[in-house]
Amino acid sequence: MNKTFTSRLEELLGSKKVLSSASELLCYSYDATPLTSFKPDAIVRAYNEEDIQKVLEFATQENIPVTTRGSGTGLSGGSVPVKGGIVLVTTAMNKIIEIDSEDLSVTVEPGVITANLHSAVEALDLFYPPDPGSMKISTIGGNVAENAGGLRGLKYGITGDYVMSLDTFLVDGSKVKYGTKCVKDVAGYNMTKFLVGTEGTIGVFSKIVLKLVPKPKTKKTFLALYDDVIDAARTVSTIISRKVIPSTLELMDQVTINCVEDYSQIGLPRDVVALLLIEADGHPAVVAEEANVIEEACKANNVRTLKIAKSKQESDELFTARRMALSALARAKPTTILEDITVPRPAIPEMMALIREVAGKFNILIGTFGHAGDGNLHPTCLTDERDLDEIHRVHEAYEIIFDKAISLGGTISGEHGTGIAKSKYLPSMVGPKAIELMRKIKACFDPSGRLNPGKIFPIER
């Protein structure tokens, strides 16, 4: 695009909604994914549905790519404008339109910050469970686009489990609405569920209806410390096998623990090899029963120390420490490459052993944390992109890690999406026929391939 296009966008939308300076283009050339950057030609901040429609109609007329963006917290390059064009930012569409306490639903615009939604519904004794680690920054629209998970995914599920209805603009600017506020709705194809996790490659969300549940009455938080990460991993399988589903079951290895303690200084012991952060919530009687099972499972797997948070403040400190794991790791070295794999829970010990083995083999530093209760692990390499030899070894290590996850019946992404970062691994996981089918579906909605191009499907670079 040139200045003529930018001027026309300003005429169409108003100059305050269009950004095109060199510094602004640079700021919107990347998200939270390392080693990935492509400059757009212009940025448009949408304030309402009319803005979205105008941008898409204009882009159709001029055959320009459009990449939708929220807060840019994605970790697979999902909001990076690979082919330039327009970055359509929806963070200004941040209204909570309605909280329906009688029917247990909430209607929001895509730019609502996840943590703000939590606060709003919990003030009414309601609960929206999905809680990605970036929830203080990430937007609901981005969560839906990536089908984000979070710490409470084990018991409560992920974003897609709570999406009831989506107002969506298609590539040509036309608008469709899929879904209702009804708990049961099987009329026609389930397009609502289909759109969740499509990473902005099918349409642009303008209004989202989410299911709510009653807020849990009580909770109990455990901190289990281990001298062996394999014992910690086995504890996860033991708890699940005893038919207890905690609301949270998180794992941190020693590298992560030390980085978090450097950052937060809340008193985490530095000499332990791994820890589990476990929380049970619900009715007090059920929580008490589940707490006994959790304690027994930890002791059966050589836990060194098992602590119970004595107050809400202590519990909050532990969860804050877990949520800052990525930020803490990122302080250790110039480049932090956070990956995302999921394996069946009984396979967690084998996967953890492989990660440890690979780190040693390639002489790289990997800190692993994640939602171990649902098998979702984040092996995070601390490196320096200026050291080309080490970066090459890092990529070799991740090739082995992804291959292992697939061989164990797992997946290359549990919550971050495919985007750019995982696209080359997708064919190995799903096979060429599935890729062909996905491409056909994409072509039905976006024949010219202008919505968030270069994502999900492997391309030549």
N, C-alpha and C positions, 0 to 999 in steps of 0.2 A: 504493500500500500504506500501511497505518497501523501503529501500534504493536502491534495485535493480531496482524497477520501476522508481524511481527518476533519477537514473543514465541512464536508457534507454531513458527517456525523454530528458535528457541533450545531449545524443548522437544524438537524432533525431532532436532537435531544436537548440542546442547550450546552453551552461551553463548560459549565460546572460539572457535567456528567462525563465528559470526555477528557482523558489524560493521555498525553503523547510526548512529554518531554523526555530527554534521554535518561534522566535519573528515574523517572516513573516507569519507563519501559524496562529498565534494568530491574527494578524492584518486583515487577510482575513476570520476570523471566524464569523464576524458580519457585519451588515450594520447599517443604522440609526434607525432600529427598536429596542426598548428597550426589555430587558429580553429574548433575543434570540441570541444564540451563538452555533455554531458547527464548529469544526476544520476540514479543508480540509487535504488531504495527500500531496498535492503539488499545487503550483500555476504556471500557465503558462501565460506570457504576450505575446499576439499575436501582431505581427507587420504587418501582411499581410494575405491574404486569404490562402496562402499555410500553414501558421502556424495553422490556424483554421482547415484546412483539415487534417493535420498530427495528431493533437491532437485527433480529433474525430475518425479517423481510428485506432489510437493506443488504445483509450479507448474502441472501439468496440472489438478489438482483445483480450483485457484483461478483458472485462466486468466491466469497471470502470465507476462510475457516473461522469458526467460533469455538472458543474454549471457555467453559463456565468455571468460575472459581469462587470458593468461599473464603475462609481465613488462610488457606494455603498450608495447612498442617499435614497434608497428605504425605505418605512415605513410600509411594510407588511412582511418583512423577505424574499423577493423574491430572493435575491442573497446570502442567507446564505446556505452553503453546508450541508444540513441536514444529508446526508448519506456519508459525506466525499468525497473522490475521488479528482478530479481535479477541481480547480477554474480557468476558462478561462477568463482572463482579456483583454478587448478590448480597453482600454483607449489609447494605443499607436497607434491605427488605427484612427488618428484624422485629416485626410485631408479633406478639402472642395474641392472636385474634380472639380466641375463646377457650376458656377452660370449662368443660361441661362436667360438673361434679355429679350430676344425676346419672349421666350415661357413661362416665369414666372415659373421657376423651379430651384431647386438646388439639386445637387448630392453630397452626403457626405459619409464618412466612419462612423461606429457606435460610435467611440470615440470622435467625435466633441462635444465640450462643447456647451450647448444650447445658452448661452449668446454670445459666439464667433460667432455663426451662425447669431444671431440677428445683431451684429455689422457689419458683412461682407455684409449682404444683404441690410441693411439700408443705408450703404454708397453708394449704387447704387439706392437709393430711392425706394427700395422694402421692403417687410414686411413679416416676418414669425410670425404669431400671437401667437402660443402656448408658454406660459411663466410660467412654474411651479415655485413654490416658491424657488426651489433649482437650478434655471437656471444658476447661476454662477458656479456651480459645476457639475450638472447632465449632462449626455451625451445623445445625440440623440438616440443612440441604446437603452439605458435604458428607455427613454421617449416612444419609440415605443413599447418596450416590455411590459410596464405597461399602455400604452395608457394614458399618463400623461395629466392632464388638466392645470389649471393655472388661473390667474386673469382675462384674457381676454376671457375665455371660453364662457361666456354668449353670446357675440355678434359673436365671430369668430369661436367657436367650439374648439375641443381638438385635440391632436396629430393625431389621426386616420383620421380626416377629411382632413389632408394634405399629407398623405402618398400615393404616386402614384405607387411606384415600390419597390420591395425588392429582393435583392440577398440573398439567405438563404442556409446555409449548414444544411443538415439533420443529424440525429444521426450517420449514418454510414460514414459520410464524403462526401457524394455526394452533388452536388450543384444544386439548382433550382432557376429560376428567375420568379417571379410573377409580373404582372403589366407592364405598359408602361408609357411614358411621355404624353400620349394622355389624354385629359380631358374626353373623352368618350371611354370606353373600357368595353364591356360586353361579351367578348369571354370566354366561359367556366365559371367554378365556380370562385367567387371573392375571391381567396386565399390570395390576398394582405390584404384585410380588415380582413380576418379571422386571419391571423398571428399577426396583431396588438393586443396587450393586452394578448398574450398567455404566457407571463412571462417567456420566455426562456424554456418552457416545450415542444416545438415543433421543434425549430430549432435555429440556430445562425445567426444573420444578419451580412452581410459583406459589403453591399452597399445599400444606401437608397436614393430614389428620393422623394423630397418633393415639394409640390405646394407652390408658393409664390403669394402674392397679392400686389397691389400698396400701398405704404405707405400713411396713412391718412394725409390730408393736414393740419388739425388743431385739437386741442382738448381743452377741458375745464374740470378742476378738481374741485370737490366739497368735502368739509368736513362737514358732518351733525352730530350734537351732540344731544344726547337724554338723558332724565332723566329716561326712561323706555326702556328696551331692546325689549319689545313687540311692542312698537311704532316704533322702528327702523325696526323690522321684517315686520310690516305691511306696512311700506313705500316701501319696496321691491316689495310686491305684487301690491301696488298702481301704482308704476312706470310702471311695466310690463303690468298691465291691461289698462293703457292709451296708449298702443301701442308704447312705447319707449323702445329700447333695448340699454342701455349704453354699452360701451366697457368694463367697469369695474363696479362692484357693490359689494363692500366688506363690511363685518360686523366684528366689534371687540367689545367684551363685556368689562366690567370694569376691570376684572382681567387681561385681555390681555393688555388693554390700560396702566395700571399702570406698568406692566412688561416692555412694549415697551418703556415707558417714562423713566423708570429707566435706560434702556439700551442706548437709543438714545438721550434723553434730547433735543427734538426738540420743546417742548412747548405744548404737548398734555395735555388738562385739565384733572386732576385726579378725579374731582368730578362728571364727567358724567358717566352714567351707560352703555352707548353704543355709538358707532359712526358708520357712514357709510362713506366709501370712494367711491365716484362715479365719473366716467369719461365718457364723451361723446366725440366721435371723428368722423372725416369725413369732408365733405364739410362745409365751414364756415356757410353757410345759414342753413344747417340742424342742425349743432351743436347749433346754436343760438336758433332755434326752440325747440330742445330737452331740452336745458338748462332751458327754461321757464316751460316746463312740469315737469322736475325734481324738480325745486324750488316749484312749486305748490303742488306736491305730498309730499314733505318734510313738508311743512307748514300744510297740511291737516292732518298730523299724529304727531302733537305736537313737532316738532323739536324745541330744545331750541335755537340753533345757527346754521346758515348755512353760511359757508365761501367759497369763491371762490379763488383758488390759483392765485396769482397775477403774477407769473412768472414760467418759466420752472423749475427753481431751487427749488421753493417752492413745486411745483407738484412732482418733483423727490424726495424731502425729505419725503413727505407723503407716496409715494409708497415704498421707502426704508424702512420706519418704518413698513409698512404692511408686506413687505417681510421678515423682521426680527422677525416677531411675534413668530415663533417657537423658534428661538435662544434666544429671550428675556425671554420667558416662561421657557426655560430650565435652566436659571440661578437661578430660584426661589427655586427649591428643587433638591435633588440628582437625582431623576428619573422623566422623562417626558414621559407620555404615550399619544401619539397623535393618535386620531382615526378619521375616515373619513366616514361620512354618507351623503346621499343625499335624500331629500324628495321633493315632488311637492311644488312649491313656495308658494301657498296659505297655505300650512301646516307648514311653517317656524315658525309662532308665537306659534303654539301648540308644535312644537318640542323644541323650545327654552325654553318654560315654563316647559316642562318635564325634560330637562337637569338641569335647576335650581332647580327643585323639588328633583331630584335624588341626586344632590350634597348635599343638606341639609339633606336628609334622611340618607345618608351613612356617613355624616360628612367628606366629602372630598372636596378638592379644584379643581374646574374645570374652566378653561378659555376657552371660545368658540370664535373662529374666523372662517372666511371662505368666500367662494365665494357665498354669499347669493343670488346673482342674478340668479344663476342656481340651487339654493337649496342645494348646497354642503357646509356642516358645519363640522368643526373640533373641537369637544369637547375634550379638552386636559387636562388630569389629572396631577397635580403636586403632586408628592408623593415621597416615599423613599422605594425602593425595600427591604431594610433590615427590614422594619416594616411589617412583614408577615400578621398581622391582617388587617392593612390598605390595603395592596395589595389585600387581599381577598375581602374587601369591594369594592375596585375599580373594580374588575372583576364582582362582582354582579351588580354594577351600570351600567357597559357597557352592560351586558346582557339585562337589561331593556331598555337601549337606543337603542340597535340594534332591539329588538323586536318592539319597538314603531315605528322606522323608517320603518320597513317592513309593519307594520299594516297600516301605512299612505300611502302605495303605493310607498315607497322609496326603497333604496338599501343600502346594508352594505358597499359599497365602490363606490365612485364617481370617484376616480382618483388614489388611492394608490395601487389598485390591491388586490387580494385575498391572495396570498402567503401562509405563515404559519399563520399569525395573524388572518385572517378571515375565514380560511378553515372550522372551526367547525360551523360557522354560515351559510355557503352557502346552505346546505341542507334545512334549514328552509325557506330560501328565494326562492329557485328554485324548490324544491321538489325532491324526489328520482329518478324519471324517467329522469329528466334532468341531474342529476349527473351520472346516468348510461350511458346516451348518450355521455356526455363529456368524460367519461372514455374510451368509445369505440373509439372516435375520437383520443384521446391521444394514444391509443394502435396501431392505424393504422400507426402513424408516428414514434412511439417509443415503440415497442412491449415489450422491456425489462425494460422500465421505467427508463432509465439512464439519461435522460436530465432533469436537475433541479428537482430531485425527492423530494417528500414530500411537494409539493406546490399545491395549489388550492383545492385538494381533501382531505377530512378529513382522518387522519390516527391515529392509536393507538400510544400513546406516552409512 
